[in-house]
Amino acid sequence: MPDLHALISERCAEKIAAGKRPSKADLEWLEATRDRAPSSSVEKTRNAKGDTQLSVKVAHPDPFEAERITDAIFDRQRARYPMQDGTVGAPLVEP
Protein backbone atom coordinates (compact mmCIF):
# COMPACT_ATOMS: atom_id res chain seq x y z
CA MET A 1 0.00 0.00 0.00
CA PRO A 2 1.49 3.35 -0.98
CA ASP A 3 2.20 5.97 1.66
CA LEU A 4 -0.71 8.39 1.30
CA HIS A 5 1.15 11.22 3.03
CA ALA A 6 4.09 10.87 0.62
CA LEU A 7 1.76 10.86 -2.41
CA ILE A 8 0.00 14.02 -1.25
CA SER A 9 3.33 15.69 -0.43
CA GLU A 10 4.56 14.97 -3.98
CA ARG A 11 1.33 16.30 -5.44
CA CYS A 12 1.64 19.53 -3.43
CA ALA A 13 5.31 19.89 -4.45
CA GLU A 14 4.37 19.47 -8.13
CA LYS A 15 1.71 22.16 -7.84
CA ILE A 16 4.13 24.54 -6.12
CA ALA A 17 6.81 23.85 -8.76
CA ALA A 18 4.23 24.66 -11.45
CA GLY A 19 3.52 27.99 -9.76
CA LYS A 20 0.17 26.89 -8.35
CA ARG A 21 -1.02 26.75 -4.77
CA PRO A 22 -2.05 23.42 -3.22
CA SER A 23 -5.80 23.20 -2.76
CA LYS A 24 -7.42 23.36 0.65
CA ALA A 25 -8.31 19.67 0.27
CA ASP A 26 -4.65 18.81 -0.43
CA LEU A 27 -3.56 20.64 2.72
CA GLU A 28 -6.28 18.98 4.80
CA TRP A 29 -5.26 15.53 3.52
CA LEU A 30 -1.63 16.37 4.26
CA GLU A 31 -2.54 17.26 7.84
CA ALA A 32 -4.81 14.22 8.28
CA THR A 33 -2.17 11.75 7.09
CA ARG A 34 0.87 13.06 8.96
CA ASP A 35 2.53 10.84 11.52
CA ARG A 36 1.59 11.58 15.10
CA ALA A 37 3.33 10.39 18.20
CA PRO A 38 1.11 8.17 20.33
CA SER A 39 -0.15 9.87 23.44
CA SER A 40 -0.95 8.46 26.86
CA SER A 41 -2.77 10.08 29.74
CA VAL A 42 -3.77 9.69 33.36
CA GLU A 43 -6.82 11.62 34.53
CA LYS A 44 -7.84 11.99 38.17
CA THR A 45 -11.10 13.48 39.42
CA ARG A 46 -12.97 13.45 42.72
CA ASN A 47 -16.56 12.33 42.82
CA ALA A 48 -19.27 13.69 45.15
CA LYS A 49 -18.23 11.25 47.91
CA GLY A 50 -14.65 12.54 47.75
CA ASP A 51 -13.21 9.38 46.23
CA THR A 52 -10.62 9.73 43.50
CA GLN A 53 -11.72 8.35 40.16
CA LEU A 54 -8.97 7.30 37.77
CA SER A 55 -8.80 7.04 34.03
CA VAL A 56 -5.62 5.62 32.49
CA LYS A 57 -5.06 5.53 28.72
CA VAL A 58 -1.90 4.08 27.23
CA ALA A 59 -1.04 4.13 23.53
CA HIS A 60 1.22 1.22 22.60
CA PRO A 61 1.42 -0.92 19.45
CA ASP A 62 1.26 -4.15 21.49
CA PRO A 63 -2.11 -4.37 23.30
CA PHE A 64 -0.75 -6.77 25.94
CA GLU A 65 2.07 -4.38 26.80
CA ALA A 66 -0.44 -1.52 26.90
CA GLU A 67 -2.55 -3.57 29.32
CA ARG A 68 0.48 -4.30 31.53
CA ILE A 69 1.48 -0.62 31.65
CA THR A 70 -2.10 0.49 32.29
CA ASP A 71 -2.52 -2.03 35.12
CA ALA A 72 0.74 -0.95 36.76
CA ILE A 73 -0.20 2.75 36.63
CA PHE A 74 -3.76 2.10 37.82
CA ASP A 75 -2.64 -0.11 40.72
CA ARG A 76 -0.04 2.44 41.83
CA GLN A 77 -2.56 5.31 41.67
CA ARG A 78 -5.29 3.33 43.42
CA ALA A 79 -2.87 2.50 46.27
CA ARG A 80 -2.00 6.19 46.54
CA TYR A 81 -5.67 7.26 46.51
CA PRO A 82 -7.67 4.55 48.34
CA MET A 83 -11.44 4.69 48.55
CA GLN A 84 -12.98 6.26 51.66
CA ASP A 85 -13.97 2.82 52.93
CA GLY A 86 -10.26 1.89 52.95
CA THR A 87 -10.35 -0.45 49.98
CA VAL A 88 -8.20 0.05 46.93
CA GLY A 89 -11.10 -0.55 44.58
CA ALA A 90 -14.78 -1.29 44.53
CA PRO A 91 -15.73 -3.07 47.74
CA LEU A 92 -16.44 -6.77 47.33
CA VAL A 93 -20.01 -7.76 48.02
CA GLU A 94 -20.50 -11.36 49.08
CA PRO A 95 -23.65 -12.94 47.57
Backbone as a chain_set.jsonl record, in Angstrom:
{"seq": "MPDLHALISERCAEKIAAGKRPSKADLEWLEATRDRAPSSSVEKTRNAKGDTQLSVKVAHPDPFEAERITDAIFDRQRARYPMQDGTVGAPLVEP", "coords": {"N": [[0.856, -1.18, 0.0], [0.653, 2.156, -0.92], [2.281, 5.023, 0.553], [0.195, 7.323, 1.724], [0.55, 9.928, 2.703], [3.044, 10.61, 1.614], [2.418, 10.547, -1.13], [0.577, 12.677, -1.323], [2.187, 14.765, -0.49], [4.061, 14.844, -2.599], [2.327, 15.555, -4.663], [1.53, 18.127, -3.831], [4.033, 19.393, -3.929], [4.548, 19.273, -6.688], [2.518, 20.955, -7.637], [3.309, 23.377, -6.477], [5.8, 23.715, -7.707], [4.925, 24.147, -10.27], [3.972, 26.635, -10.055], [1.534, 26.933, -8.863], [-0.898, 26.994, -6.21], [-1.311, 24.65, -3.55], [-4.412, 22.936, -3.132], [-7.084, 23.528, -0.761], [-8.147, 21.114, 0.063], [-5.988, 19.395, -0.498], [-4.146, 20.291, 1.429], [-5.562, 19.727, 3.763], [-5.715, 16.918, 3.609], [-3.007, 16.394, 3.766], [-2.451, 17.194, 6.376], [-4.132, 15.424, 7.765], [-2.975, 12.955, 7.277], [-0.473, 12.936, 8.381], [2.253, 11.73, 10.392], [1.764, 10.976, 13.779], [2.807, 11.202, 17.1], [2.192, 8.648, 19.473], [-0.07, 9.144, 22.174], [-0.377, 9.164, 25.715], [-2.31, 9.114, 28.741], [-3.191, 10.119, 32.09], [-5.888, 10.572, 34.087], [-7.334, 12.22, 36.817], [-10.031, 12.578, 38.99], [-12.313, 13.845, 41.465], [-15.109, 12.394, 42.958], [-18.536, 12.998, 44.084], [-18.582, 11.855, 46.619], [-16.029, 12.21, 47.434], [-14.116, 10.414, 46.705], [-11.326, 9.425, 44.739], [-11.406, 9.219, 41.286], [-10.136, 7.35, 38.648], [-8.682, 7.459, 35.411], [-6.967, 5.812, 33.011], [-5.072, 5.881, 30.136], [-3.266, 4.302, 27.685], [-1.155, 4.43, 24.954], [0.074, 2.093, 22.846], [1.771, -0.034, 20.572], [1.572, -2.804, 20.994], [-1.031, -4.541, 22.327], [-1.062, -6.125, 24.662], [1.153, -5.283, 26.099], [0.379, -2.656, 26.477], [-1.788, -3.107, 28.159], [-0.443, -4.181, 30.402], [1.127, -1.981, 31.214], [-0.888, -0.104, 31.729], [-2.28, -1.393, 33.821], [-0.273, -1.405, 35.806], [0.107, 1.355, 36.271], [-2.493, 2.076, 37.075], [-2.867, 0.462, 39.382], [-0.836, 1.49, 41.046], [-1.707, 4.155, 41.343], [-4.229, 3.747, 42.506], [-3.493, 2.641, 44.948], [-2.267, 4.835, 46.057], [-4.373, 6.62, 46.247], [-6.688, 5.593, 48.018], [-10.05, 4.277, 48.382], [-12.711, 5.82, 50.286], [-13.723, 3.969, 52.066], [-11.554, 2.526, 52.703], [-10.721, 0.519, 51.013], [-8.924, -0.527, 48.055], [-10.244, -0.372, 45.752], [-13.387, -1.109, 44.165], [-15.618, -2.075, 46.689], [-15.877, -5.484, 47.722], [-18.722, -7.454, 47.388], [-20.281, -9.913, 49.061], [-22.246, -12.61, 47.907]], "CA": [[0.0, 0.0, 0.0], [1.489, 3.352, -0.984], [2.197, 5.969, 1.657], [-0.707, 8.393, 1.297], [1.155, 11.221, 3.035], [4.09, 10.868, 0.622], [1.763, 10.861, -2.406], [0.001, 14.02, -1.252], [3.329, 15.687, -0.433], [4.565, 14.967, -3.975], [1.328, 16.301, -5.436], [1.64, 19.535, -3.43], [5.312, 19.888, -4.449], [4.366, 19.472, -8.133], [1.706, 22.162, -7.837], [4.132, 24.536, -6.117], [6.805, 23.848, -8.763], [4.23, 24.66, -11.451], [3.519, 27.995, -9.756], [0.167, 26.894, -8.351], [-1.021, 26.753, -4.773], [-2.053, 23.42, -3.222], [-5.805, 23.199, -2.764], [-7.416, 23.358, 0.653], [-8.313, 19.669, 0.266], [-4.65, 18.814, -0.428], [-3.561, 20.64, 2.72], [-6.281, 18.979, 4.802], [-5.257, 15.53, 3.519], [-1.634, 16.374, 4.257], [-2.541, 17.257, 7.843], [-4.807, 14.223, 8.278], [-2.17, 11.75, 7.087], [0.874, 13.061, 8.956], [2.53, 10.845, 11.521], [1.594, 11.575, 15.097], [3.328, 10.389, 18.197], [1.11, 8.166, 20.332], [-0.147, 9.87, 23.443], [-0.948, 8.458, 26.855], [-2.775, 10.08, 29.741], [-3.765, 9.689, 33.365], [-6.815, 11.615, 34.533], [-7.84, 11.987, 38.172], [-11.101, 13.475, 39.42], [-12.968, 13.447, 42.721], [-16.564, 12.333, 42.822], [-19.275, 13.691, 45.148], [-18.228, 11.255, 47.912], [-14.654, 12.543, 47.746], [-13.214, 9.377, 46.227], [-10.619, 9.73, 43.497], [-11.717, 8.351, 40.159], [-8.975, 7.305, 37.768], [-8.797, 7.042, 34.026], [-5.619, 5.62, 32.488], [-5.061, 5.526, 28.719], [-1.896, 4.077, 27.227], [-1.04, 4.126, 23.528], [1.218, 1.215, 22.605], [1.423, -0.919, 19.449], [1.256, -4.147, 21.488], [-2.108, -4.374, 23.3], [-0.745, -6.774, 25.938], [2.069, -4.379, 26.8], [-0.444, -1.522, 26.896], [-2.547, -3.566, 29.319], [0.483, -4.301, 31.527], [1.476, -0.623, 31.648], [-2.102, 0.489, 32.293], [-2.524, -2.031, 35.118], [0.739, -0.947, 36.763], [-0.201, 2.748, 36.628], [-3.757, 2.105, 37.816], [-2.643, -0.11, 40.716], [-0.039, 2.442, 41.826], [-2.557, 5.309, 41.666], [-5.293, 3.327, 43.422], [-2.865, 2.504, 46.269], [-1.997, 6.192, 46.538], [-5.67, 7.264, 46.508], [-7.67, 4.547, 48.336], [-11.441, 4.691, 48.546], [-12.978, 6.26, 51.658], [-13.965, 2.815, 52.934], [-10.265, 1.893, 52.953], [-10.353, -0.446, 49.981], [-8.201, 0.046, 46.931], [-11.103, -0.549, 44.579], [-14.781, -1.293, 44.531], [-15.73, -3.07, 47.744], [-16.44, -6.767, 47.328], [-20.015, -7.762, 48.02], [-20.501, -11.355, 49.076], [-23.646, -12.935, 47.574]], "C": [[0.899, 1.239, 0.0], [1.25, 4.263, 0.223], [1.39, 7.18, 1.196], [-0.106, 9.768, 1.564], [2.229, 11.589, 2.013], [3.484, 11.236, -0.727], [1.212, 12.286, -2.414], [1.109, 15.071, -1.192], [3.9, 15.918, -1.827], [3.616, 15.801, -4.827], [1.39, 17.794, -5.117], [2.928, 20.145, -3.979], [5.223, 20.15, -5.953], [3.564, 20.733, -8.411], [2.517, 23.413, -7.546], [5.179, 24.785, -7.2], [6.198, 24.435, -10.037], [3.69, 26.071, -11.217], [2.093, 28.059, -9.248], [0.203, 26.679, -6.84], [-1.747, 25.43, -4.546], [-3.476, 23.787, -2.791], [-5.997, 23.0, -1.262], [-7.553, 21.868, 0.982], [-6.955, 18.982, 0.358], [-4.034, 19.067, 0.939], [-4.242, 19.898, 3.865], [-5.879, 17.509, 4.796], [-3.843, 15.397, 4.057], [-1.617, 16.371, 5.784], [-3.119, 15.955, 8.416], [-3.928, 12.973, 8.197], [-0.777, 11.85, 7.698], [1.016, 12.115, 10.148], [2.384, 11.608, 12.823], [2.166, 10.628, 16.139], [2.15, 9.903, 19.05], [1.104, 8.928, 21.653], [-0.839, 9.014, 24.5], [-1.392, 9.498, 27.86], [-3.264, 9.373, 30.997], [-4.619, 10.846, 33.843], [-7.339, 11.242, 35.91], [-8.899, 13.033, 38.471], [-11.641, 12.977, 40.759], [-14.467, 13.44, 42.493], [-17.223, 13.019, 44.021], [-18.956, 13.128, 46.533], [-16.795, 11.574, 48.322], [-13.654, 11.498, 47.32], [-12.568, 9.811, 44.916], [-11.009, 8.71, 42.442], [-10.572, 8.469, 39.167], [-9.359, 6.877, 36.367], [-7.381, 6.982, 33.473], [-5.739, 5.166, 31.04], [-3.613, 5.429, 28.273], [-1.941, 3.718, 25.749], [0.229, 3.314, 23.316], [0.836, 0.277, 21.467], [1.039, -2.328, 19.875], [0.177, -4.025, 22.564], [-1.814, -5.031, 24.652], [0.217, -5.924, 26.768], [1.313, -3.142, 27.286], [-1.257, -1.89, 28.134], [-1.654, -3.646, 30.561], [0.831, -2.917, 32.093], [0.287, 0.042, 32.333], [-2.391, -0.082, 33.678], [-1.541, -1.533, 36.175], [0.451, 0.479, 37.226], [-1.455, 2.806, 37.484], [-3.567, 1.585, 39.241], [-1.855, 0.845, 41.604], [-0.875, 3.649, 42.249], [-3.65, 4.931, 42.664], [-4.715, 3.135, 44.827], [-2.592, 3.88, 46.882], [-3.289, 6.908, 46.941], [-6.721, 6.202, 46.822], [-9.072, 5.143, 48.469], [-11.663, 5.073, 50.013], [-13.236, 5.092, 52.601], [-12.687, 2.019, 53.192], [-9.841, 0.878, 51.911], [-9.571, 0.252, 48.877], [-8.972, -0.15, 45.633], [-12.532, -0.67, 45.046], [-14.876, -2.356, 45.619], [-16.379, -4.359, 47.233], [-17.735, -7.001, 48.098], [-20.214, -9.254, 47.922], [-21.969, -11.635, 48.783], [-24.367, -13.608, 48.721]], "O": [[1.802, 1.353, 0.829], [0.175, 4.268, 0.823], [1.856, 7.967, 0.372], [-0.24, 10.674, 0.742], [2.319, 12.743, 1.592], [3.98, 12.14, -1.4], [1.365, 13.012, -3.397], [0.981, 16.145, -1.779], [4.191, 17.055, -2.199], [4.048, 16.646, -5.611], [1.313, 18.63, -6.018], [2.924, 21.284, -4.444], [5.764, 21.143, -6.44], [3.895, 21.495, -9.319], [2.428, 24.399, -8.278], [5.423, 25.932, -7.574], [6.875, 25.134, -10.79], [3.025, 26.635, -12.086], [1.501, 29.138, -9.208], [1.208, 26.242, -6.279], [-2.695, 25.116, -5.266], [-3.701, 24.822, -2.163], [-5.172, 22.381, -0.59], [-7.128, 21.418, 2.047], [-6.768, 18.09, 1.186], [-3.463, 18.158, 1.541], [-3.587, 19.488, 4.824], [-5.716, 16.911, 5.86], [-3.513, 14.415, 4.721], [-0.855, 15.628, 6.402], [-2.641, 15.453, 9.433], [-4.12, 12.033, 8.969], [0.024, 10.928, 7.545], [0.042, 11.757, 10.81], [2.831, 12.749, 12.944], [2.016, 9.41, 16.051], [1.22, 10.664, 19.316], [2.155, 9.303, 22.173], [-1.758, 8.249, 24.207], [-0.913, 10.632, 27.841], [-3.685, 8.217, 30.974], [-4.134, 11.968, 33.988], [-7.737, 10.102, 36.149], [-8.695, 14.224, 38.236], [-11.441, 11.819, 41.128], [-15.024, 14.368, 41.906], [-16.528, 13.564, 44.879], [-19.051, 13.852, 47.524], [-16.384, 11.247, 49.435], [-12.456, 11.666, 47.547], [-13.192, 10.481, 44.092], [-10.951, 7.501, 42.669], [-10.097, 9.569, 38.884], [-10.244, 6.045, 36.169], [-6.672, 7.988, 33.466], [-6.423, 4.186, 30.746], [-2.831, 6.36, 28.461], [-2.673, 2.816, 25.34], [1.331, 3.795, 23.578], [-0.31, -0.168, 21.4], [0.257, -2.985, 19.188], [0.443, -3.456, 23.623], [-2.273, -4.541, 25.684], [0.102, -5.858, 27.992], [1.576, -2.64, 28.378], [-1.398, -1.081, 29.051], [-2.06, -3.228, 31.646], [0.827, -2.718, 33.308], [0.433, 0.67, 33.381], [-2.71, 0.664, 34.604], [-1.932, -1.268, 37.312], [0.535, 0.783, 38.416], [-1.486, 3.5, 38.5], [-4.049, 2.194, 40.196], [-2.17, 0.995, 42.785], [-0.765, 4.114, 43.383], [-3.963, 5.709, 43.566], [-5.393, 3.441, 45.807], [-2.681, 4.05, 48.098], [-3.29, 7.71, 47.874], [-7.573, 5.928, 45.977], [-9.243, 6.349, 48.644], [-10.881, 4.685, 50.881], [-12.997, 5.203, 53.804], [-12.727, 0.962, 53.823], [-8.699, 0.42, 51.931], [-9.565, 1.48, 48.786], [-8.398, -0.097, 44.546], [-12.847, -0.365, 46.196], [-14.279, -3.425, 45.491], [-17.304, -4.327, 46.421], [-17.813, -6.77, 49.304], [-20.307, -9.804, 46.824], [-22.847, -10.977, 49.341], [-25.545, -13.942, 48.598]]}, "num_chains": 1, "name": "protein.A"}
